[in-house]
């Protein structure tokens, strides 16, 4: 038995309501269960309940045993003085408010179908990755759509928080934040932290002064990344250019080490050298990426802006002095979509929150519904269970559902889990 299960019982009134009474025998009529409170304070707020002949409006507190009230020291907290009903699995002692008035208590142990508890326990004990795997197909499409909507909103909120950390570090500078976050995701998973460090140690305003010269942008990026070795004419010229700029802008003291970059178990097309070359070219294409992302309503236009090729040298080399067997192409469609999903969408989500602009949030959703779904082992699992995954809206939601609900067995907060328990 868990408090989460009692939350579920109360929220959905999953007990015998035919003769609902407090432990003292007063009749209970529930008009409104209240809203589940995920912050400090009573578990359900703004409930409306009639106890005996009096109708009450206030909060409801949930516990396994009534004595947990004292265990959690609610008797010392004024926020609990407006609790109108104490809902417990087992009543083991009467509980009073700070003014010594008795709090009405509802005990659920004797009025709950024990089979419901067994069903919940079976979900918790299930060793399958998706606890409801065997019953998932029986859930309605409405429940599936509802939980995907719910978890996607949560995922956008969490991703926006990551951007907000950069935003705060940059003292509310949207342009610098966009540059840092774009750089971070240009490193993809393997080199994301190195790319972010590079951007943080190479100010955007320095690069923007030379954005019309790709060679100079490459020199500053590769030099500051610690990846410039004079092994051929091209790298020697870049190093000479970087030495000049590093002195002019005092860059060398904050340069990265080559050891911070990961090449192992990576295809040449994904080498950090190639990504840096592509990033360099991207920086020459736009004066303001923040304006591009926030003011452009056309997903296609943003996709075109992000789909860049590297310079001629990096189309023929995967590292300085090391020729590729075949021409290395620019940023592919999948990589472009990855940056859209993991850079543009979270940035827009935060901007929508900060400006209270619902249109921007709607644009986020519209973009996600247009971008093709990602393919990975998580989406494969869901598709094997019959879940339709057509767009990145579906794939992003299914990833969130898997990681933060199924893996943590939060079935009582999932629309599908709730429906299965109700049947």
Kinemage of the C-alpha trace (Angstrom):
@kinemage 1
@onewidth
@group {chain A} dominant
@subgroup {mainchain}
@vectorlist {calphas} color= white
{ca unk a 1} P 0.000 0.000 0.000
{ca unk a 2} L 1.276 3.445 -0.941
{ca unk a 3} L -0.021 6.975 -0.530
{ca unk a 4} L 0.021 7.256 -4.322
{ca unk a 5} L -2.554 4.451 -4.478
{ca unk a 6} L -4.766 6.232 -1.932
{ca unk a 7} L -4.424 9.430 -4.009
{ca unk a 8} L -5.738 7.408 -6.942
{ca unk a 9} L -8.615 5.945 -4.889
{ca unk a 10} L -9.694 9.386 -3.717
{ca unk a 11} L -9.205 11.259 -6.999
{ca unk a 12} L -11.264 8.733 -8.977
{ca unk a 13} L -13.543 7.682 -6.089
{ca unk a 14} L -12.634 4.018 -6.545
{ca unk a 15} L -14.374 2.689 -3.444
{ca unk a 16} L -17.897 1.845 -2.310
{ca unk a 17} L -19.737 5.165 -2.089
{ca unk a 18} L -23.163 3.732 -1.291
{ca unk a 19} L -22.960 4.512 2.433
{ca unk a 20} L -19.992 6.818 2.845
{ca unk a 21} L -19.351 7.785 6.475
{ca unk a 22} L -16.664 9.271 8.682
{ca unk a 23} L -15.255 7.031 11.402
{ca unk a 24} L -17.634 8.782 13.806
{ca unk a 25} L -20.645 7.803 11.667
{ca unk a 26} L -21.426 11.090 9.930
{ca unk a 27} L -22.638 10.824 6.326
{ca unk a 28} L -20.241 12.048 3.609
{ca unk a 29} L -21.250 13.414 0.196
{ca unk a 30} L -18.394 14.312 -2.154
{ca unk a 31} L -19.265 17.085 -4.615
{ca unk a 32} L -15.713 17.859 -5.647
{ca unk a 33} L -12.598 15.815 -4.833
{ca unk a 34} L -10.293 18.816 -5.291
{ca unk a 35} L -7.107 19.278 -7.302
{ca unk a 36} L -4.044 17.133 -6.718
{ca unk a 37} L -1.374 19.353 -5.188
{ca unk a 38} L 2.207 18.551 -6.247
{ca unk a 39} L 3.687 21.344 -4.110
{ca unk a 40} L 3.952 21.753 -0.342
{ca unk a 41} L 0.735 21.602 1.654
{ca unk a 42} L -2.344 19.344 1.729
{ca unk a 43} L -2.646 16.702 -0.999
{ca unk a 44} L -5.900 17.936 -2.591
{ca unk a 45} L -6.984 21.563 -2.670
{ca unk a 46} L -10.354 23.239 -3.230
{ca unk a 47} L -12.482 20.215 -2.404
{ca unk a 48} L -16.215 20.518 -1.672
{ca unk a 49} L -17.722 17.962 0.671
{ca unk a 50} L -20.827 17.654 2.825
{ca unk a 51} L -20.223 16.030 6.220
{ca unk a 52} L -23.410 15.433 8.167
{ca unk a 53} L -25.573 18.492 7.511
{ca unk a 54} L -22.716 20.927 6.853
{ca unk a 55} L -21.149 21.599 3.453
{ca unk a 56} L -17.423 22.262 3.619
{ca unk a 57} L -14.971 23.839 1.161
{ca unk a 58} L -11.289 23.271 1.768
{ca unk a 59} L -8.477 20.753 1.470
{ca unk a 60} L -8.139 16.991 1.790
{ca unk a 61} L -5.088 15.260 3.246
{ca unk a 62} L -4.117 11.673 2.398
{ca unk a 63} L -2.203 9.200 4.590
{ca unk a 64} L -1.669 5.467 4.967
{ca unk a 65} L -2.520 5.714 8.676
{ca unk a 66} L -4.117 8.614 10.481
{ca unk a 67} L -1.120 8.734 12.862
{ca unk a 68} L 1.053 9.739 9.884
{ca unk a 69} L -0.408 13.214 10.428
{ca unk a 70} L 1.763 13.570 13.530
{ca unk a 71} L 4.644 11.649 11.966
{ca unk a 72} L 4.768 14.269 9.194
{ca unk a 73} L 4.376 17.045 11.818
{ca unk a 74} L 1.295 18.567 10.197
{ca unk a 75} L 0.073 19.585 13.652
{ca unk a 76} L 2.859 22.202 13.622
{ca unk a 77} L 1.917 23.609 10.198
{ca unk a 78} L -0.849 26.203 9.884
{ca unk a 79} L -1.353 25.230 6.229
{ca unk a 80} L -3.165 22.113 7.452
{ca unk a 81} L -5.718 23.920 9.603
{ca unk a 82} L -8.113 24.141 6.661
{ca unk a 83} L -8.146 20.377 6.003
{ca unk a 84} L -11.812 19.391 5.926
{ca unk a 85} L -11.322 15.642 5.486
{ca unk a 86} L -8.529 13.234 6.376
{ca unk a 87} L -8.599 10.252 3.998
{ca unk a 88} L -6.622 7.244 5.263
{ca unk a 89} L -6.244 3.580 4.479
{ca unk a 90} L -6.325 2.709 8.161
{ca unk a 91} L -7.499 4.816 11.078
{ca unk a 92} L -5.358 4.203 14.165
{ca unk a 93} L -5.972 7.399 16.169
{ca unk a 94} L -8.109 10.562 16.071
{ca unk a 95} L -6.464 13.707 14.673
{ca unk a 96} L -7.180 17.312 15.659
{ca unk a 97} L -6.297 20.717 14.232
{ca unk a 98} L -4.179 23.263 16.092
{ca unk a 99} L -7.359 24.657 17.679
{ca unk a 100} L -8.094 21.118 19.004
{ca unk a 101} L -11.132 20.649 16.729
{ca unk a 102} L -11.511 17.076 15.473
{ca unk a 103} L -10.773 16.469 11.772
{ca unk a 104} L -13.335 14.258 10.022
{ca unk a 105} L -11.682 11.023 8.857
{ca unk a 106} L -12.621 8.633 6.056
{ca unk a 107} L -11.127 5.123 6.279
{ca unk a 108} L -10.858 3.329 2.917
{ca unk a 109} L -9.618 -0.102 3.995
{ca unk a 110} L -13.068 -1.625 4.513
{ca unk a 111} L -14.777 -0.030 1.500
{ca unk a 112} L -12.170 -0.707 -1.214
{ca unk a 113} L -12.295 -3.765 -3.453
{ca unk a 114} L -9.142 -5.709 -2.584
{ca unk a 115} L -9.010 -6.923 -6.185
{ca unk a 116} L -8.151 -3.380 -7.250
{ca unk a 117} L -5.137 -3.417 -4.967
{ca unk a 118} L -4.044 -6.762 -6.414
{ca unk a 119} L -4.298 -5.358 -9.946
{ca unk a 120} L -2.130 -2.405 -8.964
{ca unk a 121} L 0.361 -4.699 -7.232
{ca unk a 122} L 0.567 -6.846 -10.360
{ca unk a 123} L 1.537 -3.772 -12.370
{ca unk a 124} L 4.247 -2.899 -9.853
{ca unk a 125} L 5.561 -6.474 -9.745
{ca unk a 126} L 5.531 -6.906 -13.527
{ca unk a 127} L 9.106 -7.337 -14.778
{ca unk a 128} L 8.266 -6.159 -18.312
{ca unk a 129} L 9.752 -2.825 -19.397
{ca unk a 130} L 6.219 -1.556 -19.972
{ca unk a 131} L 4.268 -2.726 -16.871
{ca unk a 132} L 0.934 -2.775 -18.730
{ca unk a 133} L 2.419 -4.458 -21.815
{ca unk a 134} L -0.099 -7.307 -21.883
{ca unk a 135} L -3.070 -4.988 -21.348
{ca unk a 136} L -1.944 -1.958 -23.384
{ca unk a 137} L -3.972 -2.921 -26.449
{ca unk a 138} L -7.164 -2.956 -24.329
{ca unk a 139} L -6.770 0.724 -23.395
{ca unk a 140} L -8.766 3.238 -25.425
{ca unk a 141} L -7.159 5.530 -27.974
{ca unk a 142} L -8.497 8.441 -25.925
{ca unk a 143} L -6.396 7.387 -22.919
{ca unk a 144} L -3.321 6.940 -25.103
{ca unk a 145} L -3.728 10.347 -26.722
{ca unk a 146} L -4.341 11.962 -23.334
{ca unk a 147} L -1.163 10.576 -21.760
{ca unk a 148} L 0.957 11.487 -24.802
{ca unk a 149} L -0.328 15.070 -24.607
{ca unk a 150} L 0.383 15.160 -20.890
{ca unk a 151} L 3.933 13.798 -21.041
{ca unk a 152} L 4.910 15.893 -24.057
{ca unk a 153} L 3.991 19.042 -22.127
{ca unk a 154} L 6.171 17.773 -19.279
{ca unk a 155} L 9.043 17.036 -21.663
{ca unk a 156} L 8.880 20.515 -23.178
{ca unk a 157} L 8.874 22.022 -19.708
{ca unk a 158} L 11.949 20.008 -18.683
{ca unk a 159} L 13.836 20.857 -21.878
{ca unk a 160} L 12.956 24.530 -21.447
{ca unk a 161} L 14.517 24.386 -17.976
{ca unk a 162} L 17.838 23.307 -19.524
{ca unk a 163} L 17.746 26.343 -21.811
{ca unk a 164} L 16.757 28.547 -18.881
{ca unk a 165} L 19.933 27.594 -17.019
{ca unk a 166} L 21.978 28.947 -19.935
{ca unk a 167} L 19.685 31.966 -20.207
{ca unk a 168} L 20.296 32.838 -16.551
{ca unk a 169} L 24.061 32.352 -16.896
{ca unk a 170} L 23.978 34.722 -19.868
{ca unk a 171} L 22.071 37.337 -17.841
{ca unk a 172} L 18.994 37.127 -20.055
{ca unk a 173} L 20.872 37.472 -23.350
{ca unk a 174} L 18.724 35.506 -25.823
{ca unk a 175} L 21.249 35.727 -28.664
{ca unk a 176} L 24.153 34.349 -26.636
{ca unk a 177} L 21.889 31.685 -25.123
{ca unk a 178} L 20.784 30.570 -28.590
{ca unk a 179} L 24.408 30.394 -29.721
{ca unk a 180} L 25.429 28.295 -26.692
{ca unk a 181} L 22.479 25.938 -26.955
{ca unk a 182} L 22.865 25.517 -30.702
{ca unk a 183} L 26.562 24.734 -30.221
{ca unk a 184} L 25.776 22.210 -27.477
{ca unk a 185} L 23.425 20.287 -29.720
{ca unk a 186} L 25.797 20.473 -32.678
{ca unk a 187} L 28.006 18.180 -30.613
{ca unk a 188} L 25.078 15.750 -30.401
{ca unk a 189} L 25.375 13.372 -27.425
{ca unk a 190} L 29.051 12.488 -27.677
{ca unk a 191} L 30.573 15.964 -27.841
{ca unk a 192} L 27.770 18.163 -26.516
{ca unk a 193} L 29.652 19.308 -23.404
{ca unk a 194} L 32.831 20.064 -25.362
{ca unk a 195} L 30.845 22.089 -27.901
{ca unk a 196} L 29.115 24.004 -25.109
{ca unk a 197} L 32.438 24.773 -23.411
{ca unk a 198} L 33.811 25.974 -26.722
{ca unk a 199} L 30.891 28.364 -27.241
{ca unk a 200} L 31.138 29.648 -23.680
{ca unk a 201} L 34.851 30.362 -24.170
{ca unk a 202} L 34.477 31.942 -27.591
{ca unk a 203} L 32.022 34.878 -27.385
{ca unk a 204} L 29.506 35.227 -30.172
{ca unk a 205} L 30.291 38.931 -30.571
{ca unk a 206} L 33.886 37.980 -31.514
{ca unk a 207} L 32.700 35.585 -34.211
{ca unk a 208} L 30.073 37.990 -35.526
{ca unk a 209} L 32.764 40.555 -36.329
{ca unk a 210} L 34.182 38.082 -38.858
{ca unk a 211} L 31.062 36.238 -39.966
{ca unk a 212} L 31.687 37.162 -43.592
{ca unk a 213} L 34.960 35.214 -43.600
{ca unk a 214} L 34.522 31.450 -43.218
{ca unk a 215} L 38.282 30.827 -43.018
{ca unk a 216} L 38.614 33.156 -40.033
{ca unk a 217} L 35.602 31.609 -38.296
{ca unk a 218} L 37.148 28.148 -38.780
{ca unk a 219} L 40.475 29.391 -37.440
{ca unk a 220} L 38.890 30.686 -34.230
{ca unk a 221} L 36.698 27.616 -33.702
{ca unk a 222} L 39.372 24.989 -34.344
{ca unk a 223} L 42.037 26.968 -32.487
{ca unk a 224} L 39.855 27.576 -29.437
{ca unk a 225} L 38.826 23.903 -29.558
{ca unk a 226} L 42.469 22.906 -29.163
{ca unk a 227} L 42.374 20.896 -32.378
{ca unk a 228} L 44.795 22.916 -34.534
{ca unk a 229} L 47.933 20.986 -35.471
{ca unk a 230} L 50.171 22.195 -38.298
{ca unk a 231} L 50.205 18.958 -40.278
{ca unk a 232} L 49.471 20.452 -43.721
{ca unk a 233} L 49.267 23.826 -45.418
{ca unk a 234} L 45.610 24.400 -44.534
{ca unk a 235} L 46.030 23.706 -40.810
{ca unk a 236} L 49.213 25.814 -40.727
{ca unk a 237} L 47.393 28.795 -42.223
{ca unk a 238} L 44.474 28.337 -39.795
{ca unk a 239} L 46.910 28.233 -36.883
{ca unk a 240} L 48.624 31.409 -38.038
{ca unk a 241} L 45.223 33.114 -38.252
{ca unk a 242} L 44.174 31.810 -34.828
{ca unk a 243} L 47.424 32.988 -33.202
{ca unk a 244} L 46.597 36.494 -34.387
{ca unk a 245} L 42.996 36.429 -33.146
{ca unk a 246} L 43.848 34.690 -29.864
{ca unk a 247} L 46.173 37.587 -29.047
{ca unk a 248} L 43.741 40.232 -30.264
{ca unk a 249} L 40.782 38.844 -28.269
{ca unk a 250} L 42.722 37.194 -25.389
{ca unk a 251} L 41.417 33.720 -26.217
{ca unk a 252} L 44.291 31.325 -25.528
{ca unk a 253} L 43.903 31.178 -21.754
{ca unk a 254} L 40.400 29.722 -22.167
{ca unk a 255} L 41.142 27.362 -25.071
{ca unk a 256} L 40.023 23.737 -24.747
{ca unk a 257} L 42.283 20.699 -24.821
{ca unk a 258} L 42.167 18.210 -27.693
{ca unk a 259} L 41.536 15.525 -25.052
{ca unk a 260} L 38.069 16.952 -24.427
{ca unk a 261} L 36.891 15.807 -27.863
{ca unk a 262} L 35.712 12.259 -28.543
{ca unk a 263} L 36.484 10.512 -31.820
{ca unk a 264} L 36.338 6.838 -30.829
{ca unk a 265} L 33.485 4.651 -32.076
{ca unk a 266} L 32.290 7.474 -34.321
{ca unk a 267} L 31.926 7.478 -38.082
{ca unk a 268} L 34.096 10.099 -39.838
{ca unk a 269} L 30.963 12.012 -40.890
{ca unk a 270} L 30.229 12.541 -37.173
{ca unk a 271} L 33.769 13.475 -36.124
{ca unk a 272} L 33.863 16.691 -34.071
{ca unk a 273} L 36.147 18.168 -36.740
{ca unk a 274} L 33.403 17.774 -39.347
{ca unk a 275} L 30.728 19.122 -36.987
{ca unk a 276} L 32.942 22.108 -36.158
{ca unk a 277} L 33.425 22.835 -39.855
{ca unk a 278} L 29.663 22.663 -40.404
{ca unk a 279} L 29.054 24.873 -37.376
{ca unk a 280} L 31.574 27.390 -38.713
{ca unk a 281} L 29.723 27.626 -42.012
{ca unk a 282} L 26.389 27.914 -40.204
{ca unk a 283} L 27.671 30.916 -38.237
{ca unk a 284} L 28.400 32.735 -41.487
{ca unk a 285} L 24.843 32.243 -42.754
{ca unk a 286} L 22.786 34.106 -40.152
{ca unk a 287} L 23.154 37.389 -38.299
{ca unk a 288} L 20.673 36.271 -35.614
{ca unk a 289} L 19.648 32.669 -35.012
{ca unk a 290} L 17.367 33.760 -32.209
{ca unk a 291} L 15.370 35.919 -34.643
{ca unk a 292} L 15.381 33.118 -37.215
{ca unk a 293} L 13.878 30.645 -34.752
{ca unk a 294} L 11.380 32.933 -33.038
{ca unk a 295} L 10.163 35.030 -35.972
{ca unk a 296} L 10.047 32.418 -38.742
{ca unk a 297} L 6.758 30.541 -39.002
{ca unk a 298} L 7.934 28.281 -41.802
{ca unk a 299} L 9.550 25.079 -40.583
{ca unk a 300} L 10.883 24.531 -44.087
{ca unk a 301} L 12.770 27.834 -43.993
{ca unk a 302} L 14.412 26.941 -40.680
{ca unk a 303} L 15.310 23.499 -42.009
{ca unk a 304} L 16.955 25.082 -45.068
{ca unk a 305} L 18.904 27.481 -42.853
{ca unk a 306} L 20.232 24.639 -40.709
{ca unk a 307} L 21.101 22.320 -43.587
{ca unk a 308} L 24.684 23.461 -44.226
{ca unk a 309} L 27.752 21.982 -45.859
{ca unk a 310} L 31.292 22.265 -44.563
{ca unk a 311} L 34.082 24.012 -46.506
{ca unk a 312} L 35.766 22.247 -49.434
{ca unk a 313} L 38.711 21.121 -47.295
{ca unk a 314} L 36.400 19.355 -44.868
{ca unk a 315} L 34.487 17.703 -47.666
{ca unk a 316} L 37.733 15.895 -48.490
{ca unk a 317} L 39.250 15.428 -45.010
{ca unk a 318} L 37.880 14.003 -41.758
{ca unk a 319} L 40.852 15.343 -39.748
{ca unk a 320} L 43.761 17.638 -40.459
{ca unk a 321} L 46.054 15.942 -42.964
{ca unk a 322} L 43.822 12.841 -43.220
{ca unk a 323} L 41.964 12.463 -46.496
{ca unk a 324} L 38.569 10.802 -46.661
{ca unk a 325} L 37.964 7.887 -49.017
{ca unk a 326} L 34.888 9.635 -50.396
{ca unk a 327} L 33.370 13.087 -50.273
{ca unk a 328} L 31.902 13.956 -46.868
{ca unk a 329} L 28.445 15.446 -47.244
{ca unk a 330} L 26.919 18.243 -45.181
{ca unk a 331} L 24.499 18.064 -42.308
{ca unk a 332} L 21.947 15.350 -43.157
{ca unk a 333} L 18.178 15.454 -42.815
{ca unk a 334} L 18.153 13.348 -39.638
{ca unk a 335} L 20.792 15.555 -38.021
{ca unk a 336} L 18.907 18.686 -39.018
{ca unk a 337} L 15.699 17.309 -37.500
{ca unk a 338} L 17.630 16.363 -34.361
{ca unk a 339} L 18.766 19.978 -33.953
{ca unk a 340} L 15.216 21.196 -34.581
{ca unk a 341} L 13.816 18.893 -31.907
{ca unk a 342} L 16.556 19.409 -29.330
{ca unk a 343} L 17.502 23.047 -29.934
{ca unk a 344} L 14.795 25.053 -31.680
{ca unk a 345} L 11.770 23.522 -29.919
{ca unk a 346} L 13.116 23.862 -26.322
{ca unk a 347} L 14.280 27.421 -27.048
{ca unk a 348} L 10.831 28.351 -28.362
{ca unk a 349} L 9.193 26.659 -25.361
{ca unk a 350} L 11.213 28.791 -22.944
{ca unk a 351} L 10.613 31.950 -24.973
{ca unk a 352} L 6.884 31.198 -24.908
{ca unk a 353} L 6.993 30.879 -21.100
{ca unk a 354} L 9.039 34.025 -20.584
{ca unk a 355} L 6.855 36.153 -22.853
{ca unk a 356} L 3.540 34.415 -22.058
{ca unk a 357} L 3.099 33.964 -25.798
{ca unk a 358} L 0.757 31.077 -26.604
{ca unk a 359} L 1.325 31.519 -30.342
{ca unk a 360} L 4.990 30.522 -29.911
{ca unk a 361} L 3.973 27.410 -27.957
{ca unk a 362} L 1.462 26.523 -30.653
{ca unk a 363} L 4.289 26.852 -33.174
{ca unk a 364} L 6.337 24.369 -31.115
{ca unk a 365} L 3.536 21.834 -31.291
{ca unk a 366} L 2.952 22.469 -34.992
{ca unk a 367} L 6.634 21.937 -35.746
{ca unk a 368} L 6.703 18.696 -33.726
{ca unk a 369} L 3.646 17.420 -35.566
{ca unk a 370} L 5.397 18.127 -38.885
{ca unk a 371} L 8.890 16.756 -38.200
{ca unk a 372} L 9.111 12.990 -38.887
{ca unk a 373} L 9.337 10.689 -35.884
{ca unk a 374} L 12.714 9.618 -34.549
{ca unk a 375} L 13.570 5.939 -34.780
{ca unk a 376} L 15.180 4.268 -31.777
{ca unk a 377} L 14.729 1.268 -29.488
{ca unk a 378} L 12.098 3.086 -27.398
{ca unk a 379} L 9.893 3.957 -30.354
{ca unk a 380} L 10.351 0.382 -31.605
{ca unk a 381} L 8.985 -0.940 -28.302
{ca unk a 382} L 5.917 1.277 -28.480
{ca unk a 383} L 5.215 0.449 -32.106
{ca unk a 384} L 5.409 -3.256 -31.258
{ca unk a 385} L 2.571 -2.599 -28.771
{ca unk a 386} L 0.477 -0.930 -31.465
{ca unk a 387} L 1.111 2.711 -30.565
{ca unk a 388} L 1.068 4.897 -33.683
{ca unk a 389} L 4.234 6.997 -33.971
{ca unk a 390} L 4.204 9.174 -37.077
{ca unk a 391} L 5.721 12.512 -36.025
{ca unk a 392} L 8.311 13.807 -33.576
{ca unk a 393} L 5.356 14.827 -31.378
{ca unk a 394} L 4.612 11.102 -30.997
{ca unk a 395} L 8.229 9.987 -30.663
{ca unk a 396} L 9.168 12.671 -28.120
{ca unk a 397} L 6.067 11.898 -26.056
{ca unk a 398} L 6.676 8.134 -26.215
{ca unk a 399} L 10.285 8.618 -25.034
{ca unk a 400} L 9.100 10.710 -22.086
{ca unk a 401} L 6.383 8.193 -21.241
{ca unk a 402} L 8.893 5.332 -21.308
{ca unk a 403} L 11.639 7.061 -19.288
{ca unk a 404} L 9.651 8.933 -16.656
{ca unk a 405} L 6.475 6.896 -16.274
{ca unk a 406} L 6.936 3.276 -17.332
{ca unk a 407} L 10.499 2.867 -16.076
{ca unk a 408} L 9.466 4.426 -12.761
{ca unk a 409} L 6.158 2.518 -12.667
{ca unk a 410} L 4.087 5.665 -12.248
{ca unk a 411} L 1.003 3.824 -13.486
{ca unk a 412} L -1.311 5.799 -11.218
{ca unk a 413} L -0.358 9.038 -12.981
{ca unk a 414} L -0.823 7.533 -16.443
{ca unk a 415} L -4.177 7.695 -18.220
{ca unk a 416} L -3.626 4.193 -19.624
{ca unk a 417} L -2.748 2.765 -16.200
{ca unk a 418} L -5.789 4.436 -14.627
{ca unk a 419} L -8.110 3.032 -17.294
{ca unk a 420} L -6.675 -0.467 -16.878
{ca unk a 421} L -7.197 -0.328 -13.112
{ca unk a 422} L -10.759 0.906 -13.530
{ca unk a 423} L -11.756 -2.007 -15.756
